[in-house]
Amino acid sequence: MKVLTLFEEISSLRLYQNSTITLSIGATIIIKCDMDFILFPLDVQKCPIDFNKYSLKEMTFQWKQENPLSFPKDFGEGFFRLPKYIVTFRTRAEPYIINYGDADHHSARLEIKLTREVKSYLLENYLPSTLFVCISWGSFVVAPEWPGRMVLLVTVLLSLVTMFDTIRNNSPEALELKSIEVWLISCTLFVFLSLMEYFIILFGMRYDKHWRQGKKKLQETKISSPRLASSHLSDMPVSY
């Protein structure tokens, strides 16, 4: 926590008729928050902040019942927007009890909730990858003899691999595969299976072609064999 100063410390002390004292201090607080990005970009992060005093056990910190937080006019009603997050604030009406090992301490807890904006990820990642899979399925209606079908499937497969590599390098790290990575791996697998299906069709067409040619040669051999036998019989001398 860093108290803001201009020429002197920015603070004010107000005393009201109902024996209430209000102390206002301008300060910058740097918060460390543990985040889990396994569900990225569908993740919701919660950062709890506790205000208490460790040395004074008898002091109780508690938020006011009405309007515990005040925001500038450019804020929304309890939330504001960051480039890719919607930030909301929530306070607990009752004191939050924390045990440091020696005794219980009352603290005023503030919970900051970070909800990620999903619209950009839907337009930039989920929609293109879905269209790539649909294009690969559309190749089923293309004639196998058309060479462009192979080019189409390979291009779509390489595009998905490039998209996966870009997202993996630019997204936050997690202990396991993230949600968007599982999605892209599934899309890549669908396109790869479409490519394998095309290979099987080509193999079947080539096998069928060789089988038909072999069958035709076998039939021609069977037809030519009686002709050769009859010609040999006609050339043999006849004795009376």
Disulfide bonds with the S-S distance in Angstrom:
Cys33-Cys47 1.95
